[in-house]
Amino acid sequence: MTTDWEKLVSAAGRSLRGSAVRELFQVVQRPGVISFAGGMPAPETFPCAEVAEACATVLREQGRVALQYGQTEGFQPLREYIAEVTMAQMGVYARCENVLITTGSLQVADLLPKVLVDPGEAIVVEAPTFLGSLASFSAYRPRYISVPLDGEGMRVDRLEEVLAAGECPKFIYTIPNFHNPAGCTLSLERRQRLVALADRYGVPILEDDPYGMLRFSGQPLPPLIRLDQEQLGIGGGQEAYASGNVLYAGSFSKILSPGMRLGWVVGPVPIVTRLARAKQGTDLHTSLLVQMIAYELCRRGFFPAHIARICALYRQRRDLMLALLREHFPPEVQWKVPEGGLFVWVTLPEGCDAEALLSEALAQGVAFVPGRAFYAGEGGQNQMRLNFSCASEEQLREGVARLGAVVRAHLARMG
């Protein structure tokens, strides 16, 4: 008898969400399709020569280490660098024991609910939020509490209402800088209020910050983990810290290469230790060769100038997309101006169906991600996410013109 695989799928398996971006990939790879769908860095920013040189150095000098199994927690020199340089530059106190290296920062969104969440327990997410994290969270069958966003990020006042009403979520998930997909940045006042709420109600925060180094305009704001440490008086000395309310997730994907799948999480030792145990059963450890290549680049002082070049390129592409949107889109369509990151979040008039619009756009050779995919509950039917980082100037000009014509025609049919 042939196995009926669908009949065997567990409740957790049935709860898995597919990624709208991944499903679009097969379509957008067709010749002639201009894609604003993925959250992909520009390939021309990939430091192929520098990575090749660093890899050669690692293999020549430490090849037998780099090609062997490694510690689950990660390559110690890289962890020390992240703690004592990367996080320190943000004003965050950390030591090696506070750092876990992950296979991309998205792995943190899988490990944390694995450790903290039983089926039916609540997680606070923003509305909208990153669809990849929703896919990771959903495997653990949580109950979602959605808190809306506006131009200053999460509506922390709405979150306070939820907590004051007696909800006890297992954690709060937020993307404070250049939000994916909404493009907004959490204001300083709201950051301070959010950190104070986490401490008052004993609810931890997962601060997802893969875009924080990609700022094009405006003033840098302190990460939530720094505000939490200041509130609790954490810092100084040489010991790893053991208390706190915030986990900070960072990534090399947007500043080095997404294909290398390298991220990290910083937090109090007790939860970092638990996350490391969960990681042991997931992938044992992140590629040691990749970690050592990244550390070699860190050691050489590669990143500051490289990040400056990336930001200059992405600033030009953001500005061009915004100018093209103003030129080609009808005036009733709205969008926010992101201070950094990779995305512009577009809101169409009420009644528009972005998923139907996508079908029309694909017929004209242009792709985007409909907003519905970014909501844990209802919402997003008339919204779309546009990526500006991966398209050339020519593609931006042609793609936005095509998409603008599709939007105008769609609105005309609506009357």
C-alpha positions as CSV (number, residue, x, y, z in Angstrom):
1,M,0.0,0.0,0.0
2,T,1.4,3.4,-1.0
3,T,2.0,5.8,1.9
4,D,-0.6,8.6,2.2
5,W,1.7,11.3,3.2
6,E,-1.0,14.0,3.6
7,K,-2.9,11.7,6.1
8,L,0.2,11.4,8.2
9,V,1.0,15.2,8.5
10,S,0.9,16.3,12.2
11,A,-1.1,19.3,13.5
12,A,2.2,21.2,13.7
13,G,3.0,20.3,10.1
14,R,-0.4,21.5,9.0
15,S,0.2,24.8,10.7
16,L,3.3,25.6,8.6
17,R,3.0,28.7,6.5
18,G,4.6,28.9,3.1
19,S,6.5,32.0,2.1
20,A,4.9,34.2,-0.5
21,V,8.3,35.3,-1.6
22,R,9.6,31.8,-2.0
23,E,6.6,30.9,-4.1
24,L,7.1,33.9,-6.3
25,F,10.7,33.0,-7.0
26,Q,9.8,30.5,-9.7
27,V,7.8,33.2,-11.5
28,V,10.2,36.1,-11.2
29,Q,13.1,34.1,-12.6
30,R,11.4,34.1,-16.0
31,P,13.2,36.2,-18.6
32,G,11.9,39.7,-18.8
33,V,10.3,39.8,-15.3
34,I,11.4,42.7,-13.1
35,S,11.2,41.7,-9.5
36,F,10.5,44.0,-6.5
37,A,9.5,41.0,-4.5
38,G,12.5,39.6,-2.7
39,G,14.4,41.2,0.2
40,M,17.6,40.6,-1.6
41,P,20.8,42.7,-1.4
42,A,22.3,43.9,-4.7
43,P,24.7,41.1,-6.0
44,E,27.2,43.8,-7.1
45,T,27.8,44.5,-3.4
46,F,29.0,41.0,-2.7
47,P,32.7,41.2,-1.8
48,C,33.6,38.1,-3.9
49,A,37.4,38.9,-4.1
50,E,37.6,39.7,-0.3
51,V,35.7,36.6,0.7
52,A,37.9,34.5,-1.6
53,E,41.0,35.9,-0.1
54,A,39.7,35.5,3.5
55,C,38.7,31.9,2.7
56,A,42.1,31.1,1.3
57,T,43.8,32.5,4.4
58,V,41.5,30.5,6.7
59,L,42.1,27.3,4.8
60,R,45.8,27.8,4.5
61,E,46.3,28.7,8.1
62,Q,43.5,26.8,9.9
63,G,42.0,24.5,7.4
64,R,41.8,21.5,9.6
65,V,39.9,23.5,12.2
66,A,37.6,25.2,9.7
67,L,36.5,22.0,8.0
68,Q,35.9,20.2,11.3
69,Y,32.8,20.1,13.6
70,G,32.6,23.2,15.9
71,Q,31.0,24.3,19.1
72,T,27.2,24.9,19.0
73,E,27.7,28.3,20.5
74,G,29.9,29.4,17.6
75,F,33.5,30.2,16.8
76,Q,34.8,31.9,19.9
77,P,36.9,34.7,18.3
78,L,33.8,35.7,16.2
79,R,31.6,35.7,19.3
80,E,34.1,37.8,21.2
81,Y,34.3,40.3,18.3
82,I,30.5,40.6,18.1
83,A,30.3,41.1,21.9
84,E,33.3,43.4,22.3
85,V,33.2,45.4,19.1
86,T,29.9,45.1,17.2
87,M,27.6,45.3,20.2
88,A,29.9,47.6,22.1
89,Q,29.7,50.2,19.3
90,M,26.0,50.2,19.9
91,G,26.5,50.9,23.6
92,V,25.6,47.3,24.5
93,Y,27.4,45.4,27.2
94,A,28.1,41.8,26.3
95,R,30.7,39.0,26.7
96,C,31.3,35.9,24.6
97,E,28.9,33.8,26.8
98,N,26.1,36.3,25.9
99,V,26.5,35.5,22.1
100,L,25.2,32.5,20.1
101,I,26.1,32.3,16.4
102,T,23.1,31.2,14.3
103,T,22.5,30.1,10.8
104,G,21.0,33.4,9.7
105,S,19.1,35.6,12.2
106,L,15.9,33.9,11.1
107,Q,17.0,30.9,13.0
108,V,16.5,32.9,16.2
109,A,12.8,33.1,15.3
110,D,12.7,29.3,15.2
111,L,14.8,28.6,18.4
112,L,13.0,31.1,20.7
113,P,9.5,29.7,20.4
114,K,10.9,26.2,20.5
115,V,12.3,27.0,23.9
116,L,9.5,29.2,25.3
117,V,6.1,28.5,23.6
118,D,3.7,25.7,24.1
119,P,0.8,25.3,21.6
120,G,-1.9,28.0,22.2
121,E,0.4,30.3,24.2
122,A,0.5,33.9,23.0
123,I,3.2,35.8,21.0
124,V,2.9,39.5,20.3
125,V,3.7,40.5,16.7
126,E,3.4,43.7,14.8
127,A,0.7,44.1,12.1
128,P,2.3,43.8,9.6
129,T,5.4,41.9,10.4
130,F,8.1,39.8,8.7
131,L,6.5,36.9,6.9
132,G,9.6,34.7,7.5
133,S,9.3,35.0,11.2
134,L,5.6,34.2,11.0
135,A,6.5,31.0,9.2
136,S,9.0,30.1,11.9
137,F,6.6,30.9,14.8
138,S,3.6,29.1,13.3
139,A,5.3,25.7,13.5
140,Y,4.9,26.0,17.3
141,R,1.1,26.7,17.0
142,P,1.1,29.9,19.1
143,R,-1.8,32.3,19.5
144,Y,-1.0,35.6,17.9
145,I,-1.7,39.0,19.4
146,S,-1.3,41.6,16.7
147,V,-0.4,45.2,17.5
148,P,-0.7,47.8,14.7
149,L,2.0,50.0,13.4
150,D,2.0,53.6,12.3
151,G,4.7,56.0,11.0
152,E,6.6,55.7,14.4
153,G,6.6,51.9,14.6
154,M,4.7,49.7,16.9
155,R,1.7,51.4,18.7
156,V,3.1,50.8,22.1
157,D,0.0,52.3,23.7
158,R,-2.1,49.5,22.1
159,L,0.4,47.0,23.5
160,E,0.1,48.4,26.9
161,E,-3.7,48.0,26.7
162,V,-3.2,44.3,25.9
163,L,-0.8,43.7,28.8
164,A,-2.9,45.7,31.2
165,A,-6.0,43.6,30.3
166,G,-4.2,40.5,31.7
167,E,-2.6,39.0,28.6
168,C,0.6,37.1,29.4
169,P,2.4,36.6,26.1
170,K,5.6,34.5,26.0
171,F,7.5,37.2,24.1
172,I,7.1,40.4,22.0
173,Y,8.5,40.3,18.5
174,T,9.5,43.6,17.0
175,I,11.6,45.0,14.1
176,P,12.5,48.5,15.3
177,N,14.8,49.7,12.5
178,F,13.5,50.1,8.9
179,H,10.8,47.6,9.4
180,N,10.2,44.7,7.1
181,P,7.8,45.3,5.4
182,A,6.5,48.6,6.7
183,G,9.8,50.6,6.4
184,C,9.1,52.6,9.6
185,T,11.5,53.1,12.5
186,L,10.4,52.8,16.2
187,S,10.7,56.3,17.8
188,L,13.0,56.8,20.8
189,E,10.0,57.6,23.1
190,R,8.3,54.3,22.1
191,R,11.5,52.4,22.5
192,Q,11.8,53.6,26.1
193,R,8.1,52.9,26.8
194,L,8.3,49.4,25.2
195,V,11.4,48.5,27.3
196,A,9.7,49.8,30.5
197,L,6.5,47.7,29.7
198,A,8.6,44.6,29.2
199,D,10.2,45.0,32.6
200,R,6.9,45.9,34.4
201,Y,5.0,42.9,33.0
202,G,7.9,40.4,32.8
203,V,7.5,39.8,29.1
204,P,10.7,39.4,27.1
205,I,11.4,41.2,23.8
206,L,12.9,39.7,20.6
207,E,14.5,42.6,18.9
208,D,15.1,41.6,15.2
209,D,17.6,44.0,13.7
210,P,18.9,42.7,10.3
211,Y,18.8,46.2,8.7
212,G,20.1,48.4,11.5
213,M,23.4,49.1,9.8
214,L,21.7,50.2,6.6
215,R,20.8,53.7,7.6
216,F,20.6,56.4,4.8
217,S,19.1,59.3,6.7
218,G,18.0,60.4,10.1
219,Q,19.8,59.9,13.4
220,P,20.7,56.4,14.8
221,L,18.6,55.3,17.8
222,P,19.7,53.1,20.6
223,P,18.8,49.5,20.3
224,L,16.2,48.1,22.8
225,I,18.8,45.9,24.4
226,R,20.9,48.9,25.3
227,L,17.9,50.7,26.8
228,D,17.0,47.6,28.8
229,Q,20.5,47.3,30.1
230,E,20.5,51.0,31.1
231,Q,17.2,50.5,32.9
232,L,18.5,47.5,34.8
233,G,22.0,48.9,35.5
234,I,23.8,46.2,33.5
235,G,27.3,46.9,32.4
236,G,30.9,47.1,33.4
237,G,33.3,44.4,34.6
238,Q,34.4,41.3,32.7
239,E,31.6,38.8,33.5
240,A,28.8,37.8,31.1
241,Y,25.5,39.3,32.2
242,A,22.7,36.9,33.4
243,S,19.5,39.0,33.6
244,G,17.6,41.2,31.2
245,N,14.4,41.4,29.2
246,V,15.7,41.8,25.6
247,L,17.2,39.3,23.1
248,Y,18.9,41.1,20.2
249,A,19.2,39.3,16.8
250,G,21.7,40.5,14.2
251,S,22.7,39.3,10.8
252,F,25.5,39.3,8.2
253,S,23.1,38.7,5.4
254,K,22.5,42.4,4.4
255,I,26.1,43.5,5.0
256,L,28.1,40.5,3.7
257,S,26.1,37.8,1.9
258,P,22.7,36.2,2.5
259,G,24.1,33.0,1.0
260,M,26.6,32.6,3.8
261,R,23.6,32.2,6.3
262,L,25.3,33.8,9.3
263,G,23.6,35.6,12.2
264,W,23.8,36.0,15.9
265,V,21.7,36.6,19.0
266,V,22.8,38.4,22.2
267,G,21.1,38.1,25.5
268,P,21.3,36.9,29.2
269,V,23.3,33.8,29.7
270,P,20.4,31.6,30.9
271,I,18.3,32.0,27.7
272,V,21.3,32.0,25.4
273,T,22.3,28.6,26.9
274,R,18.8,27.3,26.3
275,L,18.8,28.5,22.7
276,A,22.2,26.8,22.2
277,R,20.7,23.5,23.4
278,A,17.8,23.9,21.0
279,K,20.2,24.6,18.2
280,Q,22.1,21.3,18.9
281,G,19.1,19.4,17.7
282,T,18.5,21.6,14.7
283,D,21.8,21.9,12.9
284,L,24.5,21.1,15.6
285,H,26.4,24.3,14.7
286,T,26.6,27.0,12.0
287,S,29.2,26.4,9.3
288,L,32.5,26.8,11.0
289,L,34.2,27.7,7.7
290,V,31.7,30.5,7.1
291,Q,32.2,31.8,10.7
292,M,35.9,31.9,10.3
293,I,35.7,33.7,7.0
294,A,33.5,36.3,8.5
295,Y,35.8,36.7,11.5
296,E,38.8,37.1,9.1
297,L,37.0,40.0,7.4
298,C,36.1,41.5,10.8
299,R,39.7,41.2,12.0
300,R,40.9,43.0,8.8
301,G,38.6,45.9,9.4
302,F,36.7,45.3,6.2
303,F,33.2,46.2,7.2
304,P,33.0,50.0,7.9
305,A,34.0,51.1,4.4
306,H,32.0,48.2,2.8
307,I,28.8,49.2,4.7
308,A,29.3,52.8,3.7
309,R,29.4,51.8,0.0
310,I,26.3,49.7,0.4
311,C,24.4,52.5,2.1
312,A,25.4,55.0,-0.7
313,L,24.1,52.6,-3.4
314,Y,20.9,51.8,-1.6
315,R,20.2,55.5,-0.8
316,Q,20.4,56.2,-4.5
317,R,18.0,53.4,-5.3
318,R,15.5,54.3,-2.6
319,D,15.5,57.9,-3.8
320,L,15.0,56.8,-7.4
321,M,12.1,54.5,-6.5
322,L,10.4,57.2,-4.5
323,A,10.7,59.7,-7.3
324,L,9.3,57.1,-9.8
325,L,6.4,56.3,-7.5
326,R,5.5,60.0,-7.4
327,E,5.8,60.1,-11.2
328,H,3.8,56.9,-12.2
329,F,1.4,56.1,-9.3
330,P,-2.0,57.8,-8.9
331,P,-2.2,60.4,-6.1
332,E,-4.6,58.3,-4.0
333,V,-1.8,55.7,-3.4
334,Q,0.3,56.3,-0.3
335,W,3.7,55.1,0.9
336,K,6.2,55.8,3.7
337,V,9.7,57.1,3.2
338,P,12.1,54.6,4.9
339,E,15.2,56.0,6.6
340,G,17.1,52.8,5.6
341,G,16.7,49.1,4.9
342,L,15.4,47.6,1.7
343,F,11.7,48.3,1.3
344,V,9.0,50.7,0.5
345,W,5.5,49.9,1.9
346,V,2.7,51.0,-0.4
347,T,-1.0,51.4,0.6
348,L,-3.6,51.3,-2.2
349,P,-7.1,52.8,-1.8
350,E,-9.6,50.8,0.3
351,G,-11.3,48.0,-1.8
352,C,-8.2,47.3,-3.9
353,D,-7.1,43.6,-3.9
354,A,-3.3,43.5,-4.0
355,E,-3.3,39.7,-4.8
356,A,-5.5,40.3,-7.8
357,L,-3.2,43.2,-8.8
358,L,-0.2,40.9,-8.6
359,S,-1.7,38.6,-11.2
360,E,-2.2,41.7,-13.5
361,A,1.4,42.9,-12.7
362,L,3.0,39.5,-13.5
363,A,1.2,39.6,-16.9
364,Q,3.1,42.8,-17.5
365,G,6.4,41.4,-16.3
366,V,6.7,43.0,-12.9
367,A,6.4,41.4,-9.4
368,F,5.9,42.5,-5.8
369,V,4.7,40.9,-2.5
370,P,1.1,41.5,-1.6
371,G,0.6,42.8,1.9
372,R,-1.7,40.0,3.2
373,A,1.3,37.7,3.6
374,F,2.7,39.9,6.4
375,Y,-0.2,39.7,8.8
376,A,-0.8,37.0,11.4
377,G,-4.5,37.8,11.3
378,E,-6.6,39.9,8.9
379,G,-5.1,42.9,7.0
380,G,-3.0,43.9,4.1
381,Q,-5.4,43.3,1.3
382,N,-4.7,46.7,-0.2
383,Q,-1.0,46.9,0.6
384,M,2.2,45.8,-1.2
385,R,5.9,45.6,-0.4
386,L,8.4,46.8,-2.9
387,N,12.1,46.1,-2.7
388,F,14.5,48.7,-4.2
389,S,17.9,47.2,-3.3
390,C,18.3,44.5,-6.0
391,A,17.1,46.3,-9.1
392,S,19.3,48.3,-11.4
393,E,18.4,51.9,-12.3
394,E,17.1,50.7,-15.7
395,Q,15.0,48.0,-14.0
396,L,13.6,50.5,-11.4
397,R,12.6,52.9,-14.2
398,E,10.9,50.3,-16.3
399,G,9.4,48.2,-13.5
400,V,7.8,51.1,-11.6
401,A,6.4,52.5,-14.9
402,R,4.9,49.1,-15.7
403,L,3.5,48.7,-12.1
404,G,2.1,52.2,-12.1
405,A,0.2,51.6,-15.3
406,V,-1.2,48.4,-13.8
407,V,-2.3,50.2,-10.7
408,R,-4.0,53.0,-12.7
409,A,-5.8,50.5,-14.8
410,H,-6.9,48.5,-11.8
411,L,-8.3,51.7,-10.1
412,A,-10.0,52.8,-13.3
413,R,-11.9,49.5,-13.4
414,M,-13.0,49.9,-9.8
415,G,-14.7,53.1,-10.9
